[in-house]
Amino acid sequence: MSIRIAPGAPYPLGATWDGKGVNFALFSASAEKVELCLFDYRGERETQRIRVRENTHDVWHVYLANCPPGTLYGYRVYGPYEPDNGHRFNHHKLLIDPYARQLHGELQWCDAVYGHIIDSGDADLSFDKRDSAPCVPKSVVIDNTFSWNDRKPQVNWPDTVIYETHVRGFTMRHPALSDGIRGTFAGLADTHIIEYLKTLGITSIELMPVHAFIDDHFLVKKGLKNYWGYNTLNYFAPASRYLSGDSINEFKLMVTRLHDAGIEVLLDVVYNHTAEGNHLGPSLSFRGIDNYSYYRLESDNNRFYVNDTGCGNTLDITHPRVLQMVMDSLRYWVSDMHVDGFRFDLAVSLGREHHGFDLGSGFFDAIQQDPDLSQVKLIAEPWDIGPDGYQLGRFPGGWAEWNDQYRDTVRRYWRGDAGQLPTLASGLHGSCEFFEHNRRHPYASVNFVTSHDGYTLNDLVSYRERHNSANGENNCDGHQTNYSENYGVEGPTDHSNVLALRLRQRKNLIATMFLSQGTPMLLAGDEMGRTQQGNNNAYCQDNKLTWIDWSLLETESNTTEFVRKLIALRRSIAVLRRDRFVHGRETSPVTGFADIEWINSNGVKMGDEDWQESGKRCLGMLLSDGLDAPKGKDAETVLVVLNAGTESLKFSLPACPTGSAWRCILSTMELNDEPTVSENSMQVESRSVHVLQLDLTDNRS
């Protein structure tokens, strides 16, 4: 059946199959001519080239009757090649549709993918006439029908426990998975994986980038890959490397099965820059379609890109069509792919207007008014490298933020750094100095000790220095300041005393996170002692260095069970996950304790001298229901005791009501070393955490 050509419509953008044919719509404000190129099913041979003649409000459109799903296509866009004026049109380059829902094939690096002759030098940027089509992935027309039968978990923010992981790294080495689904969405949807997540107790899985991305040219030359995926090529298509077959329904099936298990799916998304890099980068999509509109360019020389991201370019979210693309992408992943929220990489870049970061930016306003996006979980990485690029605590209400101040404080406290008690207490309290404004809540602080970017928890207590030589950058990449410690030996050791201390410090760090107000985020594998051998920037290591070693579940079963117990404890005790800030102003009529109290080792409230004494490393945090205590039931009161000192000490317990007693319900010490709680004191060992609960069994009204 032959394809018939009609004018089509300017909306929706992208390639939309209606059951009879496909409407193609592409935005370009500066193009002079657009051609739609169709390819054979392998994507190797161009079978037809169609002139797109209709243009409505800068959208080029055409309708192809009898064009079926599965059709492979791309665009050639004509216009001025004037880099100094911000225009980089080159019709010799096949371009990916920014709205493509699926891509066929992977990018093959060759000289032809560049719009300029790559050896012409920075100053020249001579026009390159080689055809890039053999090297570029093809856009795919999809049939978007899918029979959804899931129910979104809709986990309340105070109950949320985030598990940050990587589709490929989490599933590549699982012994129960077949080779065909390892490293894929299908692998993540497997019963064995989901059952593990359920028994661990997490509520929300945060996937590192799954939008289609490419491996940087400089990494490919070194035999490495962009494992993390922060190099986005397209904001609608799932990464084909994570598909075990040729259908994006695999992603939808994964979401369905996770939802059936009560687990939310959050996506780490990269709308701040694209894979096209700086002014010397390839012309793969946005650059060749309308460089001047899609990117922020230097005002005094449009040849160069504003680089607030550190990745070579910055998307211009202030442009209405670029903002539309971002919003359309987010809505697509929520409405069509059923995800439950997003973590925005370098989110400050999204909130930048031309005068700087602005809470009233078009992006934030668009999110706030959207009936769907305003209801999902929104998490910001609250920084970029541009002017005033650090904005922790300054995002709008309804947003949560990665709290790196919390991370560094907890690390420094347990390392034994002096003077950390005031900032530690702030972190335990939900970092109110950052988040208690504009009706924000403690859960706005996403608390983490480790993330994909940096050491694993095991390495944090095993290495003083980074060991990134495998990255091929002379060990100069990655964070220099990690607040880590090796406790006498750099890296692996057989010394039992060192290993025992490292294990306890891992428990201390992770216990602190789960016992803090805010939203805890656990890095996948930390619960089983995963190591990256001291590499704190493993973005290019797609191998066993970064893949989860599931055999650790046997050797590290004690740690895994401890994390399960922590998550269960947090879930069972409401005062550990409050939805509002408290300041000790409300007192429980049952126990007489305030809603929060800071206790020193003498069992009394911390005084100014306690906070100011830099050598102090022991702190008690008492949490009680206050006026929220349910009538007719026992008040909920817990005491968290943390001691980062190198000496054990006697900790006097706060006086409790007659007939009640403190009972230890969790400790980072081994079972045979757990503290004995007497009527009014306990011996707290060095470098340990203990949780005590007030037992009112004999004092019920």
N, C-alpha and C positions, 0 to 999 in steps of 0.2 A: 504494500500500500504506500503510495507516494505521499510525501510531506507537502502540505499546502500552507502557504504563507499568508498571514493576515496582520493588520496593524498591532493588535494586542492592546494591553493596558499598562499604565505606569505603576500600578500597584496590584499585588504586593511585589516588592523587590525580590530578585532571585529568579529561580526557575520553578514554576508552580504547575504541577500536573492536575488537570481537572477531570480526568477520566476520558477525555476525548483528544487532548493535546496538551501542549506546554506553553505557558506564557513566560517569556524571558524579559526581565527588566533590570537595567543597570544604570546607576547614577554616575554621571560625569559632567561637571559644570563647564569644563574647558575643552572637552574633546571636540574635534571637527568631524569625525567619522568613526563609526563602530561597526565591526564585523563579528558575527557569531560563527564560530567554527565547530563543526560536528566531527566526531571521530568514530572509528570502528570500535568494536567491543573490547579490543585489547588496548586501545588508546594509542596505537602506534601510527595510524594512517588517518590523515584528515580526509573525510569523505565529502564534505560540503562546506562552503563558505557563503554565508548569507549576510547581505548588507542590511543593517538595522537602520531604517529610515525615519521611524517615528521618534520624536523627542517632545516630551511633555514635562515642563518644569525641571529641566536638566536630567530627566530620566529617559534613557533610550529603551525602546520596547518593541517587541515583535511576538507574534503568536504563531506557533507551528502546529497545525492540525495533524493528527495521526502520529505525532512524535511520542514514543512510549517512555515509561520509566526505565531507567538503566542507560539512557542515552548519555554519552560522554561528550562534553563540550568545553569550550574556553572562548576567550574574547581576544580580538586584536583591536587596539584603540589608537586612532590617529589624532595627531595634534602637534603643537610646536615642541621641538626638543630644545629648550632654553633653560638649562640648569640654573643660570644666574637669576632667572625670573621665576624659578620654582616649578617649571614645567619639564617633564621628563617622558613625554610620549615617545613610544617607539613601537610601531606596528609589527616589527619583526619578532616581537616577544609575545608569546601566548600567555594570557593572563587568567588567573583563577578568579571566578566569580566570588566576591566578598560574601555573598549570601548562599553559597553552595552548601547543601546539607550533607554532602558526602564527597570525598575525594578518591580518585582512582590512581594508584601508583604513588611512589615516593619521589621526592626531588632527587635528580641526578646532577651533582655539581659539574658544570662545564662552563667554559668561557661564554657561551651563548646566552646564559641566563642573566647576564649583566646588560643593561641598556647602553653601556659605554664600553669601549675597548679597554679591557682591564689593565693593559700595560701602557696605556697612554699617559698615565700620571695623574696626580691630583688636580693639577691646574687645567688640563686639557679636556678630559671626559669626552673624547671623540665618540661620535654616534656609531653604534655597532649594528651591522646589518645581518648578522647570523640569526637563523631561526631557532628559537628556544624550545619549540614544541616537543621535540623528542626527549627533552630533559625535565619537563614540567608536569606535575600531577594534573589530571583532568578533573573538571567538575562533573558531578553525576546528578542527573535528574532522578529524584526518588519518588516512590509511592509512600506517602506519609501515613497511611492507614495502619492502625494498630489497635487491637482490642485490649484496652486497659481494664484491669479488674482489681487494681491496688487501692489501698486506702492510705493516704499520707499519715505518718505517725503523729505529726504536729506536736513535737515535744516542747513543753514549756521551757523558756530560757533557764529558770533556776534549776531545772532537773537535767540540763544538758551536760553530757560528757562527750567531748570530741576526741576522735581517734584519727590522727593525721597519717595518711598512708599513700602508697604509690601502687597503682594497678599492677604494673609489671613486677616490681620488687616484692610485693606482698605475696604473689602467687607463683613465682617462678620455681621455687624449691619445695613447694608443698608436696609431700610424698603421696598423698591420696589423689592428686590431680593428674589427669592424662596429659601427655605431651602437647596434644592439640589445643588445650585450653589454658595451659600455663602462660602467665603474662598477659592475660586478656580479661575483658569484661565477663566473659563466660566463666573464667576461672574464679573471679571474685563472686560470682553468683552461685558457685558450687556449695552444696549442702555442708561440706566439711568446713569451709571458710566461714559461712554464715553462723554455723553452730558455735564456732570458736568465738566470734564476735559477741554472740548472745551470752555465752557463759562468762565472758570477760565482764560484761555489764555496761559496755559503752552504748550511748544512745544515738550517736551521729558520727558517720564516717566522712572525713574530709579528704577528698581525692586530689592529689597533686595534678597539675594541668592535664586535661584530657581533650582539650581542643586540638585540632590538627596543628602540628608543629614540625619543625625541621631541625636537623643536626647542623650546627654552624659549620661553615666551610673550613675554618681553621681547626676545628676539632676533627673533622673527617680526614684532613691531611695528616693528623697525628694518630689516626686509627681509633679515635674516641667518638663518643656520641653525646648528644644533649639529653642526658637521662632524666633530669628533672622536668623538662618540657616548657620552661619559661621562654619560649621562642615561637610565638603563635603565628601561624600562617593563615588561619581561617577561624572565625568565631562561632560558626554554626556546625561544622563537621567534626564528629568525633575522630580522634587520632586513629588512622587505619591500622597502625601497628598494635593497637589494643583490641582489634577485632579478630576473632578466630575464623570468621567466615567473611561474607561480602555484604552483610546486611547490618544497618545501624539498629535494627530491632534488638540486636544482642545487648546494646546498652539499656534499652527499655526493659528487657527481661531481667537484667541485673537489678535495676531500680525496683521492679515489681517484687522480686524475691527479698530484697533488703527491707522493703516496706512491709512485706508480709511478716518479717521477723521483728517489726517495730523499730527498725533502724533508719534514720534519716540519711539522705545523700546530699552532701555539700560539695561544691566544686571550687577549687582554687582557680581563679580566672585572671587573665593578663590583658586588660584593656588599656594599659598605659603605653605600650609600644608593640611593634610587630617584628616579624623575622626578617624584614627587608634591611635592617641595619642602618648605617650612616650613609653619607652621600656617595660612598664607594660601594654600597651594597647592591644586591641583585634586584632585578625588576620582575617580580613574580605576581603581583596583584595590585595593591593599593597605589604603589608608586607609578605604575604604568597607566592606571585608570584615571587618576586625578591627584597627582602628588600635591598640588597646591592646596587642595581641599582637605585631604586626609591627614596631613602632617603639620605640626607646628614648625615653622621655618624661621631662621634668624632674620630679624627685621632689616638689618643692614646688608645682608647678602643671602638671598633666597636659595643659593646653592646648598647651604648648610642647614642642618636640623637642630632645633632646640633639643638638648639631651638631658632633660630632667630625670631620666630613668637610668642613665648609665649604660644603656643598651643601644645607643646610636641614634634613636629617633624617639619622638613622642607623638602619639595620636592627638589630633586637635579636637578634643571633645567639645570645644566651644562652637564648632561648626555644626549647624543644625542637622545636616545629613550624616555626619559622623556620630553625633549623639543619637540620632535615630537608629543607626546601625547597632550601636551598643545596646540600646534599649530593646530593639527587635531581637537581638541575640539573647539577652537575659530573659525576655518573655518566652522565647522559643524553648529555652532549656527548662523553664518552669511549666509552661502550658503543654508543650509537646513531649518533653522528655521527663517531666514530673520530678525534677530535682527540688530540694527543700531549702536551698540557700547557697550563698556564695561567700568565699573569702577573696577579697580584691587585692591583688598584688600591687604594691606601690600605689596605694589608693589616693595619696595626696595629689598625684598627677591628674586623677579624674575630677578632683574638686578645684582645679586651677582655672581661673579666668585669666584674662590677659594681665590683670593687676596683681594676681597671686591667688593663693588658696582662699576660698570663699565658701562659707556654709550656705550661702544663697546661690551657689552656682547652678547652672542649668542641669547638671547631672544629678545633684542632690534633690532639686525640685522635681525633676522628672521621676525619680524613684519614689519620692514621698507621695505624689499624686496618683501613682499607678495602683490600681486596685489589687493586682496580683503581687507585684514586686515589693510593695510596702508591707506585705504580710509574711514574707519569707525571711529566713535568717540572713543578716547582712553583717559581714565581718571585714573590717579594714586592717590592712597593714599600714599603719598611720605614718608613713614616711616615704620620701623619695630623696634624690640627691640635689634637687633644685633649691632655689632660694627659699628660706623658711620651710624647709622640707620636713621638719619634725613636728608633727601635730598630734601627739598622743593626748587623748582626752578631749579633743576639739571637734570630733565628728558629731553629726546630728543625733538627736534622740532617736531610738529605734535601732541604732547601730551598735555593734560590739567592736572591740579593737584588740589586736595583739598587743600585749603589755610587756615590752622588752625590759622596762624598768623593774618589773616584778621578777623576771627571769634573772637579771643580773644581781638583784638584791638577795634572792634565795641562794644563788650560787655562792656569793661572797660570804653570806652568813655561815653556811655549812662548811666553807673552806676555812673559816676561823678568822676572817678579817675583822678588825676592831671597828666599833662604832656602828654596827648594823641594826641594833634593836629598834630604833625609831622607824627606819624604812621597812624593816621586816614586819613590824606591827601594822604599818600602813598597808602592805601587801596582803597580810592575813585578813585585814578588814575590808578588802575590796578596792584599795587604792582610791579612797574617797577624794583625795586632793586633786585627782585627775577627772573623776567621773561623777562626783556628786554635784551636778548642776543640770539645769534644764530638764528636771524630772528624770534623769537617767538613774540606772539601777546598778547594783554591784555586779550583776552578770554582764555588764558592758565590758568588764575587764576579762579578756581571755588570758588566763594564767597558764604559762608554760615554763618548763625548765629547759626543755630541749625541743627542737623542731628539725625539719629536714635540713635547714640551713645552719650547720654547725656540728658539734659533737653529738653522738648518741649519749645516752645516760651512762652507759658503761665506760665510754671513752672519757667522759667528763671527770670521772674519778680515777682514770688510769694514765692520763697524759698531761704533762704540763705544757708541751709544745705541740703545734700542729705537725702532721706528717703527711703532706700532700704531694710528695714527689711524683706519684703516679699520674697526677694531672698534667704533667709536662710544663709547669710554669715555675720550675726551680724552687718549689715550696714557698713561693711568694704570694700565692692566692689564699683566700679564706681569711676569716677574722684573726687578728693578732691577739686581741684581748678576749679571753674566754673564761676567766675566773675559774680555771680548772686546777686540779691537783692530782699527783700520782701516788702520794703517800709512801714515797721512798724508792719506788722502782718505776722507770718509764716503760709503760706498756705491759705485755704479758709477764707473769711471774708465777713461781711455785711457792712463794713464801706465804704460809697459811695465815700469818697475822695480817699481812698486807691485804690478802684476798678477803679476809673476814671484815676488815675495816672498810674496804671498798664496797662490799655488799651492804653493810649497814648504812653507809653514806648514800648509796643509791636509794635505799628504803627511806632514809630521812628526807631526801630531796623530793621524792615522789609523794611521800606522805604529806609534806608541807603543802604541796600543790592541791591535793584533794581535800585538805582540811581548811583551805583558805576560802573566803567569800569570793565569788566570781565564777567564771566558767572554766573548768579545767580542760586542758588539751594534752592528751598523751600521744607521744610519738610512737608509731608502730614499731614493735620489737623491743622497746625499752622495758616492757614487762617481762621479757625473757632474756635480757642481758645482751642484746645485739651489739656488735662492735663493727666499726669501719676502720679499725687499726690506726686510729688517730687521725684519719682524714676528716677535716672539718669543712670541706667544700667539695663533696663528692658528686657534684652536678654532672660530671662527664663520665661517671663510672657505672656503666650498665653491665654489671657482672656480679660475681659472688660477694664482692666487697659491700655492695649495697642491698643485695637481695636478702630477704629474711631467711635465716637458717632455722627451720622448724625443729631440727633435732635439739635445739636449746630448750625446748619445752620439757625435755627429760632431765637435763642437767641443771636447769634453772626453775624447776617446778615450785620451789619454795618462794621465789620472787614472784612468779606469775600468780600463785595463790594469794600472796600478800596483796597484790594489786587488785585482785578480784574482791578481797575482803575490804579493801579501802573503798572501792566503788560502791559496794553493798552498804557499807557503813554510812557513806555520804547520802545514799538514797534513803536510808532508814531514819536519819536524824535531820529533821527539818531546819534546825538552827545552823547547820553547816552549809545551807544553800538558801540563804534569805533572799527575798526579792526587794529589800529596801535596806538602806544604810541605817545603822543604829549607833548610838553614841553614849550608852550608859545612862540614859535619862529615864528609862522605864524600869520599874522594879517588879519582879514577880511577887504576887501576893501569897504564893505558896512557899517559895524558898527564901525570899528576901534578897535574892541576887538581882543585879541589874542585867539588862539585855546583853551588855558586853562589859567585861572588866579585865584589866591587865594586871596580872598578879606577879609579884616577885617571889624569890625563893623562901621568903619569910612568911608567905601565905597572905600577904596584905597587898593593897593596891600599889602599883608602881608610882613612885614619886618623881619629881623633877630630877632629883639626884640620881635615881636609877637610870632614867633615860639618857642622862648626860655622861654617865660613866662608860667610857669607851671599851673598857675591859670586860664588861658584862656580856655574857653569851647565853644566858638562860632566861626564858620568858614563859609565863603562863597566860593563856587566853581562855577566859571563862565566858561561855555563851549560855544564856538562859532565855526562856520564852518571854520573860518580861510580862507585859500586859496581854500578850498573845496566848498565854497559857490557857488551854481548854478547860472550861469549868468541869469539875467532877473527875478530872483525870490528873495524873502525875504531871508536874511541870517537867519540861525537857531541859536538862542542864548538863553540859559537858565542860570538861577542863582539858585543854590541850597544853601539854608541857613540852617545850623544846629546849634542848641543851646542846649547843654547838661547842661547848668548852671541852678541853682535853682532860678534865678531872671530873669525877663523880661528885655529887653534892646531895645534901639532905634538903628536900623540898617540903616545906610545911603546907599542908592543904588548907584551903579556906574553910572556916567553921561552917558546918552544915546543920540543918534543922535537927532537932532531937528525934532520934529513931531512924535517921537516914544515914547513909554511908557512901563513900566514894568507892567505885569499883573500876579497875583497869580493864578496858575492853579492846585495846589495841596497843601494841608496842613494836618498835623497830628492833628490839633486842631478840635474841633467840629465846625460845620458850623457857629453857632452863635458866635464862638470865633475866627474865621479866621481873619488874620491881615488885616487892612485897608492900602492899598498901596497908598501913596501920590506921588507927582511928584519926590521926591528925598529921601524918607525914608519910613520905615515901623516899626511898633512895633512888636518885636519878643518875644513871650511869652517863659517862661522857659520850658525846655525840649520839644522842638518842632522842626519840619522840615517843610520847605516851599520851593516850587518850583515856580519860577517866569519865565515867558517867555517874551522876548522882542517883543512887538507888533509894527510892522513896517507898519501897515495899511496905515498910513498917510504919509509914507516916501518912497513910491515905485518909482522906477526909470521908 
